[in-house]
Amino acid sequence: MKISFDIGPRERNITAPEAFDISYEHKGCICNVMVYGDINKPQVLIVPFTPLPAIPISRYWFFMNISWSKLDGFEFNQYSDPEISISLEKTVGILKGTDKILINNGFLTLTFRAEVNQTDLSKNDPIIFLKKCREFGIRVANVEFSELRILDKVNFSGIRLYNVAFLKSDLIEADFNNSHFNDVKFINSNLERANFTNCLFSKVEFKKVRLKESVFDNCRVVYNKSRIQNNEILIFEDCDLTKSRFIKAKICSNLENSNLSLTNFTEVQFVACKIYDCTLQGTIFTKSVFTTYGTQSDKSHKQNINIAESITCRIGTKPLLATNGIVTSKGNINNCKFDSALMNYIDISNNIIQDTDFEGAYLLKAKLYNCKFIRTTFNGKTLKSADISDTNLSFSIFDQCNLSEVKLHRARMIETKIEKSDLVKANFYNASLTSSYFIESNLTGADFRYADLTLLNLDKCHLNSAKFFHTQRGGLNLNIVIVTNESDKQAQNNKVYQTSCFIDCIDWSPKGDGEIQIDKNSFLSIVSGDKSAVAVISNLSKEGAQFILNTYATANAKNAGNDLIDGSTNIDGDVHNSEILGASIETEQVVEQSQEESSEIHNSYSDESSNQEDEQR
């Protein structure tokens, strides 16, 4: 057993004595601690295996005799004189292996430390050995336990482990509550229903461990940039965490090839976590915070970048060397809950996501490209819509999803396909929807203002009161058919347009407030390039009942106010439906950005200005 003292306060320049060793089997006096001399310049003397004088020498104003036995632990006889008077007072008690000894009302502090190692374990029963270490506050260091077996729940709460390994051990229902783990490994072991509540982890690995129904509530992980990059954090590899619990924990962790079915991560803070190739079935992430290392979160659900280089959270398959930017396999996220989670900057690309709840989640600047969302909701029972602004959704598929009232401001949606989904009042303000497809979806009241709709295909969609002011519509395809009667000259001048989409009227208000609405025929004439938006709006007063007007709209229309000068285009002009020349359309899959590109994006992001812009809309 290794015994040591740290002596303070350090500013008094008191030299700490060297540590000394005794046998764990030792019984009896182990040392005397003596403090003497001038109170302003105290002298400290620690002498091992020396009996205490029968009568204290007057020059000592504090001394303690410490003894040890495996049965009773550390016991002390203490003589102290708080006021440095003639007589000394005696106290008898128990000392823990990590106790602090205050002398003269805190004038001097001695931190007592005791540590055992592999030599101390010797032939002692490992379970009893660990129990005694926990009971007496002794740190266990540099020990390997192999094939431990316990028959019932064992109490290891408050134990301190350093450089310890548990191999092929059976520790079912072990209680490690309030323990400290530093450089600890559990390998090929069974820890079902184990309790790690309030534990502190520093470089801890669980490999091929059964952790069903284990509890990690309110646990914490020590991390920094170096530890994250070197995987010196909390690692779960090939583990079974079915129905385990991490409620209100703060973890920096890698989870690989592990079963997370029905695992509860409610209100967990994930810092730069990687969840690779795990089974995510019924997993709960409600109100969790996925934090990018190098950012800070605030009450408005933002993450403000502090440093140029950051490390993001990721969920999906473990990235391999890219082959022409093509991803051959996808991860699976089934029936999981991310409701009210803060997931800014997270990367959950290349996943098949089914029956999953993102209601009220924040996914600002996240990466969701090349995903397939099936029956997934972003707005549910509590009517809280998700915010997916500035997010990359390119090459993703949404099938039977609920995206109603979801914010997709400035979202990147290249070749995105949305089918049989609800997008009522979804907001695509200033988004890029180049070459995307919307099929049999409800877009009632959807806001496309200032969006790039180049080569966007809309088939059998509901577009009632959708907003198309100032959009880029080159090649926008609504499957328009023109119906004319050759014998009716007036009909030739007033073409009737038909489309596969369902439209009563379209909102053409700059502020999206519904003050200017045009009918189906006029809207389709604009899309087809037969009429310009400016011409249609300018003739509002002549069209009569087919337009909905108010004082504001009429006044601006007559005066050709700037707000009604629609800068939207069909490429090469509104009135012509010519072929697109010189247009550059992305068709390649998006490859993960380099660290340098990611840093530039992080540095340019301003949550405050984004909020102001959203409010103005």
C-alpha positions in Angstrom: 0.0 0.0 0.0 1.3 3.4 -1.0 0.6 6.3 1.6 1.3 9.9 0.8 0.5 13.4 2.1 0.1 16.7 0.3 0.8 19.6 2.6 -0.6 23.1 2.2 -1.2 25.9 1.9 1.5 25.8 -0.8 2.3 29.5 -0.6 3.9 28.9 2.7 6.7 26.9 0.9 6.2 23.7 3.0 8.0 20.8 1.3 5.9 17.7 1.0 7.5 14.5 2.3 8.1 11.6 0.0 5.5 8.9 -0.2 6.2 5.6 1.5 4.9 2.0 1.1 3.6 -0.5 3.6 2.1 -3.9 3.0 -1.7 -4.2 2.6 -1.5 -7.0 5.1 0.2 -4.7 7.6 -1.6 -4.3 11.0 -0.7 -1.6 13.5 1.0 1.8 13.4 1.9 3.0 10.0 3.1 6.6 10.6 3.1 9.6 12.9 2.3 13.1 11.6 3.9 15.9 13.6 3.6 19.7 13.2 5.8 22.0 15.4 7.8 25.2 15.5 6.7 28.8 14.8 3.1 29.0 13.7 4.2 31.3 10.9 6.9 28.9 9.7 5.5 25.5 10.6 7.6 22.4 10.3 6.0 19.1 9.3 7.4 15.7 10.0 6.0 12.4 9.0 7.7 9.3 10.4 6.6 5.8 9.5 6.5 2.9 12.0 7.4 5.1 15.0 5.4 4.9 18.2 3.9 8.1 19.5 5.5 9.5 22.7 3.5 8.8 25.8 3.6 12.4 26.8 3.5 15.0 24.0 6.6 17.2 23.7 5.7 20.8 24.3 7.1 22.0 21.1 4.5 20.0 19.1 1.2 21.8 18.5 -0.3 19.0 16.4 0.5 15.4 15.9 -1.3 12.3 14.8 -0.7 8.6 15.1 -2.2 6.6 12.2 -2.7 2.8 12.3 -4.2 0.3 9.7 -5.9 -3.0 9.6 -7.9 -4.7 6.9 -10.8 -5.1 9.4 -11.1 -1.5 10.7 -9.3 0.5 8.1 -7.3 3.7 9.0 -7.7 4.8 12.6 -6.0 7.8 14.2 -5.2 9.2 17.7 -4.9 12.9 17.2 -3.4 15.5 19.7 -4.1 19.1 18.7 -3.9 22.5 20.2 -6.0 24.9 18.1 -4.9 27.9 20.2 -1.3 26.7 20.7 -1.8 26.7 24.5 -0.1 24.5 27.0 -2.4 21.5 27.0 -3.3 19.4 24.0 -6.7 17.9 23.2 -7.0 14.2 22.1 -9.5 12.9 19.5 -9.8 9.3 18.2 -11.5 8.5 14.9 -11.5 6.9 11.4 -9.5 8.3 8.5 -10.5 7.7 4.8 -7.9 7.2 2.1 -8.7 10.6 0.5 -9.4 12.7 3.6 -8.1 16.2 4.2 -6.8 17.0 7.7 -7.3 20.6 8.8 -4.8 21.8 11.5 -5.4 24.9 13.6 -8.7 25.8 12.0 -7.4 25.5 8.5 -4.0 27.1 9.1 -2.4 24.0 7.6 -4.0 21.3 5.4 -2.7 17.7 5.0 -4.3 15.7 2.2 -4.0 12.0 3.1 -3.9 9.6 0.1 -3.8 5.8 0.1 -3.5 3.6 -2.9 -3.3 -0.2 -3.5 -1.9 -2.0 -6.6 -1.5 -5.5 -8.1 1.0 -6.5 -5.4 -1.4 -5.7 -2.6 -4.1 -7.8 -4.3 -1.9 -10.8 -4.0 -4.0 -13.8 -2.8 -6.8 -11.6 -1.3 -10.3 -12.3 -2.6 -10.9 -9.7 -5.3 -14.5 -8.9 -4.4 -13.6 -8.4 -0.7 -10.5 -6.5 -1.7 -12.6 -4.0 -3.8 -15.2 -3.7 -1.1 -12.6 -2.8 1.5 -10.9 -0.3 -0.8 -14.3 1.4 -1.4 -15.1 1.3 2.3 -11.8 2.8 3.4 -11.5 5.3 0.5 -8.4 3.6 -1.0 -7.7 4.2 -4.7 -7.1 1.0 -6.7 -4.4 1.5 -9.3 -2.6 -0.7 -11.9 -4.7 -3.8 -11.2 -6.2 -6.4 -13.5 -9.2 -8.4 -12.4 -10.0 -11.5 -14.4 -13.1 -13.7 -14.4 -14.7 -12.1 -11.3 -18.0 -13.7 -10.3 -20.5 -12.2 -7.9 -23.7 -14.0 -6.8 -25.7 -10.9 -5.8 -25.6 -7.1 -6.1 -22.3 -5.8 -4.8 -21.8 -2.3 -3.5 -18.8 -0.5 -5.1 -20.2 3.0 -4.8 -17.7 5.7 -4.4 -14.8 3.5 -5.5 -11.8 5.2 -7.2 -10.1 3.2 -10.0 -7.0 4.1 -12.0 -5.5 2.0 -14.8 -7.8 -1.0 -13.9 -9.1 -3.7 -16.2 -12.0 -6.1 -15.7 -11.7 -9.1 -18.0 -14.4 -11.7 -18.6 -16.1 -10.7 -15.3 -19.6 -11.1 -14.2 -20.7 -8.0 -12.3 -24.5 -8.1 -12.7 -26.2 -5.3 -10.7 -23.0 -4.0 -9.4 -23.4 -0.5 -7.9 -20.7 1.9 -9.0 -22.7 5.0 -8.0 -20.6 8.2 -7.4 -17.4 6.4 -8.5 -14.4 7.8 -10.4 -13.0 5.8 -13.3 -9.6 6.9 -14.8 -8.1 4.7 -17.6 -10.4 1.8 -16.9 -11.4 -1.1 -19.2 -14.3 -3.5 -19.1 -13.8 -6.3 -21.7 -15.9 -9.4 -22.5 -17.9 -8.8 -19.3 -21.5 -8.8 -18.0 -22.7 -5.7 -16.3 -26.4 -6.0 -16.8 -28.4 -3.6 -14.6 -25.2 -2.1 -13.2 -25.5 1.4 -11.7 -23.1 4.1 -12.9 -25.2 7.1 -11.6 -23.2 10.3 -10.9 -19.9 8.6 -12.1 -17.0 10.5 -13.5 -15.3 8.8 -16.5 -11.9 9.7 -17.8 -10.6 7.4 -20.7 -12.9 4.5 -20.1 -13.7 1.6 -22.5 -16.5 -0.9 -22.6 -15.7 -3.6 -25.2 -18.1 -6.5 -25.8 -19.9 -5.9 -22.6 -23.5 -6.7 -21.8 -25.0 -3.5 -20.3 -28.7 -4.2 -20.6 -30.8 -2.0 -18.3 -27.7 -0.4 -16.9 -28.0 3.2 -15.5 -25.7 6.1 -16.4 -27.9 8.9 -15.1 -26.1 12.2 -14.5 -22.7 10.7 -15.3 -19.9 13.0 -16.6 -17.0 12.5 -19.0 -13.6 14.3 -18.8 -12.7 15.6 -22.3 -10.6 18.1 -24.2 -9.6 18.4 -27.9 -6.6 16.1 -27.5 -8.7 13.4 -25.7 -11.4 13.5 -28.4 -8.9 13.2 -31.2 -7.1 10.3 -29.5 -10.3 8.5 -28.4 -9.4 9.0 -24.8 -13.0 9.5 -23.8 -15.9 7.1 -23.0 -16.0 4.3 -25.5 -18.7 1.7 -26.1 -17.7 -0.9 -28.7 -19.8 -4.0 -29.5 -21.9 -3.5 -26.4 -25.5 -4.3 -25.7 -27.1 -1.2 -24.1 -30.7 -2.3 -24.6 -33.0 -0.4 -22.3 -30.1 1.3 -20.6 -30.5 4.9 -19.3 -28.4 8.1 -19.5 -30.9 10.7 -18.3 -29.3 14.1 -17.8 -25.8 12.8 -18.4 -23.0 14.9 -20.1 -21.0 12.6 -22.2 -18.2 12.8 -24.8 -18.3 9.4 -26.3 -17.9 7.0 -29.2 -20.5 4.3 -29.6 -19.7 1.7 -32.3 -21.5 -1.5 -33.3 -23.6 -1.4 -30.2 -27.3 -2.1 -29.6 -29.1 1.0 -28.4 -32.6 -0.3 -28.7 -34.9 1.5 -26.3 -32.0 3.2 -24.7 -33.1 6.5 -23.0 -30.9 9.5 -23.6 -33.4 12.1 -22.4 -31.9 15.5 -21.7 -28.4 14.2 -22.4 -25.7 16.6 -23.6 -23.6 14.9 -26.3 -20.3 16.6 -26.9 -18.6 15.7 -30.2 -20.1 12.2 -30.0 -19.9 9.6 -32.7 -22.7 6.9 -32.9 -21.5 4.6 -35.7 -23.2 1.4 -37.0 -25.4 1.1 -33.9 -28.9 -0.4 -33.6 -31.2 2.6 -33.1 -34.7 1.1 -32.5 -37.0 3.0 -30.2 -34.1 5.0 -28.9 -35.1 8.2 -27.0 -33.2 11.5 -27.5 -35.9 13.8 -26.2 -34.6 17.3 -25.3 -31.0 16.1 -25.8 -28.3 18.6 -26.9 -25.8 17.5 -29.5 -23.0 20.0 -29.0 -20.2 20.6 -31.5 -16.9 20.8 -29.6 -15.8 24.5 -29.8 -19.3 25.9 -29.5 -21.5 27.1 -26.7 -25.3 26.8 -26.4 -27.6 29.5 -25.1 -31.2 29.7 -24.1 -32.4 30.6 -27.6 -31.2 27.1 -28.8 -28.2 28.4 -30.7 -24.6 27.2 -30.7 -22.1 30.0 -31.1 -18.8 29.2 -32.5 -15.8 30.0 -30.3 -12.9 28.5 -32.2 -12.2 28.1 -35.9 -11.7 24.3 -35.7 -14.7 22.3 -34.3 -15.6 18.6 -33.9 -19.3 17.7 -34.7 -21.6 15.0 -33.5 -22.4 12.2 -36.0 -24.9 9.4 -36.3 -24.8 6.8 -39.0 -22.3 4.4 -40.6 -18.6 4.8 -39.8 -17.0 6.8 -42.7 -14.7 4.9 -45.0 -12.5 6.1 -47.8 -14.9 7.7 -50.3 -15.2 6.1 -53.7 -16.1 8.8 -56.2 -18.2 10.4 -53.5 -20.7 7.5 -53.6 -22.0 6.0 -50.3 -22.8 2.3 -50.7 -24.4 1.6 -47.3 -26.7 3.5 -45.0 -27.4 3.4 -41.4 -30.9 2.8 -39.9 -32.8 4.9 -37.4 -36.2 3.4 -36.6 -39.0 4.6 -34.4 -36.7 7.0 -32.5 -37.5 10.2 -30.7 -35.5 13.4 -31.3 -38.3 15.7 -30.2 -37.3 19.1 -28.8 -33.6 18.1 -29.3 -31.0 20.7 -30.1 -29.0 19.2 -33.1 -27.3 22.2 -34.7 -24.3 21.2 -37.0 -25.0 17.5 -36.4 -24.2 15.1 -39.3 -26.8 12.3 -39.7 -26.3 11.9 -43.5 -26.6 8.6 -45.3 -29.3 7.1 -43.1 -32.7 5.4 -43.6 -34.9 7.1 -41.0 -38.3 5.5 -40.4 -41.2 6.4 -38.1 -39.0 8.9 -36.2 -40.0 12.0 -34.4 -38.1 15.3 -34.9 -40.9 17.5 -33.6 -39.7 20.8 -32.3 -36.0 19.9 -33.0 -33.4 22.4 -34.0 -31.3 21.3 -36.9 -29.6 24.5 -38.0 -26.7 24.0 -40.4 -27.0 20.2 -40.0 -26.1 17.6 -42.6 -29.0 15.5 -43.7 -28.0 14.7 -47.3 -28.5 11.3 -49.0 -31.1 10.2 -46.4 -34.4 8.4 -46.8 -37.1 9.6 -44.4 -40.1 7.3 -44.2 -43.2 8.3 -42.2 -41.0 10.7 -40.2 -42.6 13.7 -38.5 -41.1 17.2 -38.0 -44.3 18.5 -36.5 -46.5 16.4 -34.4 -48.9 16.2 -31.5 -47.8 19.4 -29.7 -47.8 21.4 -33.0 -44.1 22.4 -32.5 -42.4 22.4 -35.9 -38.7 21.7 -36.4 -36.3 24.3 -37.6 -34.1 22.9 -40.4 -32.7 26.3 -41.7 -29.4 26.4 -43.5 -29.4 22.6 -43.6 -28.1 20.3 -46.4 -30.9 18.0 -47.6 -29.5 17.3 -51.0 -30.3 13.9 -52.6 -32.6 13.0 -49.7 -36.0 11.4 -50.0 -39.1 12.2 -47.9 -41.9 9.6 -48.1 -45.1 10.1 -46.2 -43.5 12.6 -43.9 -45.0 15.5 -41.9 -43.1 18.8 -42.6 -45.9 21.2 -41.9 -44.8 24.7 -40.7 -41.2 23.5 -40.7 -38.6 26.2 -41.3 -36.3 25.4 -44.2 -34.9 28.9 -44.7 -31.8 28.8 -47.0 -31.9 25.0 -47.0 -29.9 23.3 -49.7 -32.2 20.8 -51.4 -30.5 19.7 -54.7 -32.3 16.7 -56.3 -34.4 16.1 -53.2 -37.6 14.1 -53.6 -40.7 14.6 -51.4 -43.6 12.3 -52.0 -47.0 11.9 -50.3 -46.0 14.3 -47.5 -47.6 17.2 -45.7 -45.8 20.6 -46.0 -48.7 22.9 -45.0 -47.2 26.3 -44.4 -43.6 24.9 -44.7 -41.2 27.8 -45.2 -38.6 27.5 -48.0 -37.6 31.1 -47.9 -34.4 31.7 -50.0 -33.9 27.9 -50.2 -32.3 26.1 -53.2 -34.6 23.4 -54.6 -32.8 22.9 -57.9 -33.9 19.7 -59.7 -36.0 18.5 -56.8 -39.4 16.6 -57.0 -42.6 17.2 -55.0 -45.1 14.4 -55.8 -48.7 14.1 -54.4 -47.8 16.4 -51.4 -49.8 19.1 -49.6 -48.0 22.4 -50.0 -50.9 24.6 -49.0 -49.6 28.0 -47.8 -46.0 26.9 -48.4 -43.6 29.9 -48.6 -41.2 29.7 -51.6 -40.3 33.4 -51.6 -36.9 34.2 -53.0 -36.2 30.5 -53.5 -34.4 29.0 -56.4 -36.9 26.7 -58.1 -34.8 26.0 -61.2 -35.9 22.6 -62.7 -38.2 22.0 -59.7 -40.9 19.4 -60.6 -44.4 19.6 -58.9 -46.8 16.8 -59.7 -50.3 16.3 -58.2 -49.5 18.7 -55.3 -51.8 21.1 -53.5 -50.5 24.7 -53.9 -53.4 26.7 -52.6 -52.2 30.0 -51.2 -48.5 29.0 -51.7 -46.1 32.0 -52.0 -44.0 32.4 -55.1 -43.0 36.0 -55.0 -39.5 36.8 -56.3 -38.6 33.2 -57.1 -36.3 31.8 -59.8 -38.4 29.6 -61.9 -36.3 28.5 -64.8 -37.6 25.2 -65.9 -40.2 25.0 -63.1 -42.4 22.1 -64.2 -46.1 21.8 -63.1 -47.1 19.6 -66.0 -49.0 22.5 -67.6 -51.4 21.9 -70.5 -52.9 24.9 -72.5 -56.5 24.5 -73.6 -57.8 26.8 -76.5 -60.8 26.9 -78.8 -59.7 27.7 -82.4 -63.1 29.2 -83.3 -63.0 31.5 -80.3 -60.6 34.4 -81.0 -61.0 35.7 -77.5 -60.0 32.3 -76.1 -56.8 32.5 -78.1 -56.0 35.8 -76.4 -57.0 34.4 -73.0 -55.5 30.9 -72.8 -56.8 28.4 -70.3 -54.1 26.5 -68.4 -54.4 23.2 -66.8 -52.0 21.4 -64.4 -51.7 18.2 -62.5 -51.4 20.3 -59.3 -54.4 21.5 -57.3 -54.6 25.4 -57.2 -57.3 27.8 -56.2 -55.1 30.9 -55.8 -51.4 31.8 -55.3 -50.0 34.4 -52.9 -47.9 37.1 -54.6 -47.3 39.4 -51.6 -43.8 40.6 -50.9 -44.3 40.1 -47.2 -46.2 36.8 -47.5 -49.2 38.3 -45.8 -51.9 37.2 -48.3 -52.7 40.8 -49.4 -52.1 40.0 -53.1 -53.4 36.8 -54.5 -53.6 35.7 -58.1 -55.8 33.0 -59.6 -54.7 29.7 -60.9 -54.8 30.7 -64.6 -52.7 33.8 -64.1 -50.1 31.9 -62.0 -49.8 29.2 -64.7 -49.4 31.9 -67.4 -46.5 33.3 -65.4 -44.9 29.9 -64.9 -45.3 29.0 -68.6 -43.6 32.3 -69.5 -46.6 33.7 -71.4 -47.0 36.6 -69.0 -44.7 38.4 -66.6 -45.5 38.7 -63.0 -45.2 42.5 -63.3 -47.8 42.5 -66.1 -50.2 40.4 -64.1 -49.9 42.5 -60.9 -50.3 45.7 -62.9 -53.6 44.6 -64.4 -55.1 43.6 -61.0 -57.6 46.5 -61.1 -58.9 45.5 -64.5 -59.3 41.8 -63.7 -62.2 42.2 -61.3 -63.3 39.4 -59.1 -60.6 36.9 -60.0 -58.2 38.7 -57.7 -58.3 39.5 -54.0 -57.2 43.0 -53.3 -57.1 45.5 -50.5 -56.1 49.2 -50.3 -52.4 48.4 -49.7 -52.2 46.1 -52.7 -54.2 48.3 -55.1 -52.2 51.4 -54.3 -48.9 49.7 -54.8 -50.1 48.1 -58.0 -51.2 51.4 -59.5 -48.0 53.2 -58.5 -45.8 50.3 -59.5 -44.2 50.4 -56.1 -40.9 48.7 -55.5 -42.4 46.1 -53.3 -44.5 44.8 -56.2 -41.8 44.9 -58.8 -41.2 41.1 -58.7 -37.6 40.3 -59.5 -38.5 36.6 -60.0 -37.4 35.1 -63.2 -38.0 32.2 -65.6 -34.4 32.5 -66.8 -33.9 34.8 -69.8 -37.1 36.8 -68.9 -40.5 36.1 -67.5 -42.4 36.5 -70.8 -40.3 33.9 -72.7 -40.1 30.2 -71.8 -36.8 29.7 -73.6 -34.3 27.0 -72.9 -31.9 27.4 -70.0 -28.5 28.5 -71.2 -25.4 28.5 -69.1 -27.2 27.1 -66.1 -25.1 25.0 -63.8 -27.1 22.3 -62.1 -25.5 20.0 -59.5 -26.0 16.3 -60.2 -23.1 14.8 -58.1 -23.6 13.6 -54.6 -22.3 15.9 -51.9 -19.0 14.8 -50.4 -18.3 15.7 -46.9 -16.6 19.1 -46.5 -13.0 19.4 -45.6 -12.1 20.7 -42.1 -11.1 24.0 -43.6 -14.4 24.4 -45.5 -16.3 23.4 -42.3 -14.4 26.0 -40.3 -15.2 28.8 -42.8 -18.9 27.9 -42.5 -18.8 27.9 -38.8 -17.0 31.3 -38.7 -19.4 32.9 -41.0 -22.5 31.9 -39.1 -24.3 34.5 -37.1 -27.2 33.4 -35.1 -28.2 36.9 -34.1 -28.5 38.2 -37.7 -30.3 35.0 -38.7 -32.9 35.5 -36.0 -33.4 39.2 -37.0 -33.9 38.1 -40.6 -36.5 35.5 -39.7 -38.4 37.9 -37.6 -38.6 40.4 -40.4 -40.1 37.8 -42.7 
